[in-house]
Each structure stands twice: as structure tokens, then as C-alpha cells.
């Protein structure tokens, strides 16, 4: 619908003219008496947007049209809807295109500014990062986090953390609750997490941290969670340590039976990598 259809051929020019001459009190009365949400139906009308553009620097603009229009439709001559639209990556596109109205987070145009800013932050960060939002810990992540999410991407985008990481949730939930409600933050180095990825449980090691994000009214909003996977590094260090230990342990031995027993004893110390071993002598 256009201006005329919503406001009538005569009403819009009179309303526009009245606005230009109205006092603050008169505008407040107008807001009280009028169906201002109708204005949202006019946002595709070029003449209406021109009127908004002409009025955006007026000191009474926010009083009349509300901060909603300034944030969503006006930024110079650009149409800016959400701050993370400038990001070109896969996750920015998936977040923009997802039907959030069907999730607990609700439509994006109703997200609080703190959530929009947090999403913008993780999308702009060249480091694996996830965001757990709300009391149900609805999960969003950036492009660098995709490898960590593995088969959970993108199906669990917007799902509760208890669903996405159900195998980890008994250990993670108490930490997140304390962070959300008490404001504690922390970091774990090379932390063992047994994660279900690629169809089976994996022994994974992460250095990960967590911190609280607050809403505008100073109540808890969500938890930001940077993480980097160190699994390959931990495996390599552990196996190299075993090789060095075996080499040092057998270096002074002279007979094959002694060497075999010594090697078997050392292998027992690393059952995580070598749960079963047999030594063959040729």
C-alpha cells in the first residue's frame, strides 16, 4: 500500500503539513490519538521514504517516527536494516535468511540491540566464536566455528545449546548458568571434551572461554564463547612424549626380552593412543 491508500488522499498532505508546524505537545497528542504502526506499511512507497529522508534531521523526527525507523530505514541515503548485513560470509547469509520467527529468538526486527551487536561482533571476528542467547541458550556462530560444529552445522543454528551439544551439556550448563546469573567468566586450556561429530564420539581438546553479554536494561542477555580446537596438537605432543620416553627407557638395555618388556611397560602408560599392542620379533 502507498501513502494515499493508508492515510487517504487528503489526510496525508494535511498530516505532513501539520507535522512541520506542530509543537512537541501536539506531536505527543498525535502519537496518542493515531495508529502510528500504520506507518510501517508505507516503507515501500518512494514518496513516503523521500518525506522521511527530508525529515530525518528534524529535531522532532524521533518523537514522531520513533527510533525504529531511524535504525531500520535511514542512514544517509542508504537503507540499513541490520548491522551484520555488511558481512559477506556464509554465516551472515544463513542468519539473514533463517526464519527466526519460528524460533525462541523471534523475528530479527524484534531482537534487542545487545543481541544484534553481539551477532555483529562474532561475525566480524576472525576467530571461532559462538553466542548462546537467552535462558535457553539459543546458539549462533561465525564462519570460523563451522568446523567445530561439524555435522551440527547448519541444522542446529538457533537451537538450544542443550540440543546442539547434548553430549556436553551436563558439564557445560552449570558453567554457563553461573556465568549468566553471577557474571563469572573464565577460560579452559586444552580441555578434554568428548563430542559427537562425524557420526561418532570424538576425543577433542579445546582452549575455550566464556563471558556474559548484558542487555540494555542491565539484565543477562547471553554468553559469548570463543574457542579454538587443539586436538591435533595435543595428540602430537602426547605421542612425541611417548616416543621420547620409550627411547630413553630402552637405550641402556642389551637383550631383546628386556627391550620388549620395557617397550610394553611404556605403551601401557598411553592407553588413550595405544589401547592394544603386540610386539613381533623377526
N, C-alpha and C positions, 0 to 999 in steps of 0.2 A: 504494500500500500504506500501511497505517496502522501505528501503533506495535506493536500486537499481532501483526500479520502478520509484521513484520520481526524482532521480538525475542521473540515468544511471550507468551502471556497472563501467565505467571508471571515471566518474565525481566525485563521492563521495570520493574515496580514494585521488584523487588529491586535492579536496577541503579541506578535513580533514588535509592533509599534509601541504597545503598552509596556513591553519589557524594556525597551530603550529609554523610556521615561519614568519607569517605576522606581519607587524608593525601596529600601531594604524591607520595611514593614509590609509594603504592598506585595513584594515578591514572596515573602513568607506566607501571606494570606493566600496568594495564588497556589503555592505548594500545598497548602492545607485544603483548598477547595477543588483542585484539579486532579485529573487522572494522569499524573506525570509519567507512570510507566508506559503510557501510550507512545511516548517519545521513542522508545526502543524500536517500535515498528517502523520508524521513519529513517533508520540509519542507512538504507539503501537508496534513498532519494537524493540525487545530486544537489538540488536546490537547498534541501534541508542541511546537508553537510556544508554547503557554502555558507549558509547562515551561521552554523556552528563555528566555522573557521573564522568568520568575521567577528564573532562574539567571544572567542576563546581568551582574548587578552583583557576583556572587560572585567573589572574588579568583582562584578556580581555573577560571573559565569558559574562558579562552583555552587553558589547558593541556588541558582536557577536550574542548572542541568545536573549537578551532582558530580562528585569525583569519578563516578563510574564512567561517564562519557570522556572525561579528560584522559583517563588512563587507557581506555579501550579504543578510542577512535581518533584522538588527536595527539600529534607530536609534530609540530611544524606542518608540513604538507604530507607527511607520511601517515599511513594507517598502521598503528602498532597495537597488536592485540595482547600478546603475552611476551614477557621478556625473553623466554628461551626460544622464540621463533627464529632468532638470528643464528642459532647453532645448526650446522649442516649435517651433523652425524645421524646415524641410524636411530639412536635412542630418542633424539629430539623429534624425529619424524614419527616414531611409534607413539610417543607421548602425545604429540599433537593430534594424531589420527585416532587414538583409542576412544571408545565410548565410555568416558568416565562417569557418565550419569548412571550407568548400570553397576557402579562400584560404590564402596562405602565412602570414597572421597568426594563423590558427586561431580557435577559438571565443572569444567575448569573455570568458567566465568564466575563461579562461586567460591573458588579457592581463596583462602586468606593470603594476604601479601607475603607473609612469612613463608608459606609453602611455595609460592611462585619464586621467591628469592632463593630458597633452598634448592629447588629444582634447577634454577639457572646456575647456581654455584656448582652443583655436581656435574652438569653438562659441560661447563666451561673448564673443568679440572682435568688435566692430562694424567690422571692417576685413578686407579679403580676405586669407585666410591658408590655407596648405596645410601638410600634415605628410607628410614622407617617412620611413617607418619601416623599420628593419631593413636588412640588407646588400643587399636587392633594391629598397629604396626604395619600399615599398608606399605608395600615395598616398591620403590623405584630405583633405577640405577643408571649409570652412564655407559658409554661405549666400551670403556676400558674394563668394565666389570662383566662384560658378556662372557668372557672365557671362564670366569669364576662361576657364573650362573649355569653355564653349560646347557644341559637339556631343559633347564628350568626357564630358559630364555626362548621366546618372549611370553610363553604361556602364563607365567606367574607374575607378569608385570601388573602391579596394582593389587595383587593378592596379599593376604595377611602373611607376615613372616612365619607364623605358626604352621601355615600350609606349605609355603615355599621351602622352608628349612625345617620340616617336621622332625628330621633325624637329629637336628642340633638344638631344637627349641627348648627341651628340658634344661639344658645348660645355659643357653643364651638368654632366655626370658627373664630369669632373676636379675641378671646383669642389666638388661635394658630397662626393667621396671625401676631399679634403683637409680639409674641414670635419669629416667623420665620424671620420676616423682621427687627425687632428692637432689638431682643436679650433679651427681658424681660422674666423672669421666675417667677414662683410663686407656691403657694400651697393653697388648699382649704381644710378646716376641716369640716367633717360631712356635706358635700354639698349635697343638695337635687337634684337628677337627676331622672326625670321620664323616665324610659327606657322601650322599648318594648322587653320583654323577656317572654319565655314560652307562647307565644300567646296572651299576654295582656300587658297593660301599668302597670308598677310597680313603686311604690314609693320607691326609692332606695337612700341610703346615702353613700357617698364615701369621704374618705380623699385621694386626688389626687394632683399630682404635675406635672409640665412640665418644660422642659428645651431644649435649642436648641443644635443640633448637626451640626458641621461645616464640610464642605468638605475640601479636601487638599488645594484648592486654596482660602480658607478663605471666601467662599460664603455659604449661608444657605443650609443645606442638609435635615435635618428633625427635628422631635421633639420626645424626649423620654418622656414617660408618665407612671411613677409608680402610682399605685392606689391600695387601699385596701377598701373593702366594709365593712361598719359599720352598715348596715341596721338593723340587729337583735339587735345590741347593742343600737341603737337609739330608736327602738321600746320598748325594755325592760326598758330603762331609763324613757321614756315618760310615760309608763303605770304604772311603780312603783311610779313616781311622782304623778300621778292622784290618786292612791290608798292612798298614804300618805296624800294628800290634802283632800280627802273625809273623811278619818278617823279623821283628826284634826278638820275639819269643823263641823262634827256632834257629836263630843264627848260630848259637853255640852248641847245638845238638849234632851228634855224629851218626846215629843209626836211623834207618828208616822207621822202625817201630816207634822210636822216641819222637821223631818228627811228625808221624801220623797222629799219635796221641796228642801232641801239643797243638797241632792244627785243629783237631776235633774239639779240644777244650776251648780254643779261642772262638771257633764258629758258634759254639753254644752261647756265647755272650751276645750274639747278634741274631737272635731268632726272628726279629722283625724282617730282616732281609733274607735270611737263610734258615727257613723253618725245617728243612730236611737236607742232609748232605751225605754223600758216600765218597770214600777215598779209594781210588783204584791204583794198584801198583802194576806197572808193565814190566 
